[in-house]
């Protein structure tokens, strides 16, 4: 992967993790969009499971299905959390969007 593509991949990944949730919060939680945004940002803590991997970061590794909090079982739990109201639903949306971002990051770019 050349430098330009790697830079675009990195920019896209962090844009989807850090900036795009603002749009989700504004679209679905207009009344409390700041609260929703910060809750969704807090779901980034799900990446703590990367600390248990060796190496911690491997650009050729798919996070989905590899790390504990990125497992298919965890994703199923995150999906079930959508059926709860309030902050739990916001957490679920943040976690599922995080998983989607990691999935796209690995599967849509040429390795």
Secondary structure as GFF3:
##gff-version 3
##sequence-region A 1 111
A	DSSP	alpha_helix	3	14	.	.	.	ID=ss1
A	DSSP	pi_helix	15	19	.	.	.	ID=ss2
A	DSSP	alpha_helix	20	28	.	.	.	ID=ss3
A	DSSP	three_ten_helix	30	32	.	.	.	ID=ss4
A	DSSP	alpha_helix	33	42	.	.	.	ID=ss5
A	DSSP	three_ten_helix	43	52	.	.	.	ID=ss6
A	DSSP	three_ten_helix	68	70	.	.	.	ID=ss7
A	DSSP	alpha_helix	72	80	.	.	.	ID=ss8
A	DSSP	three_ten_helix	81	83	.	.	.	ID=ss9
A	DSSP	alpha_helix	87	107	.	.	.	ID=ss10
###
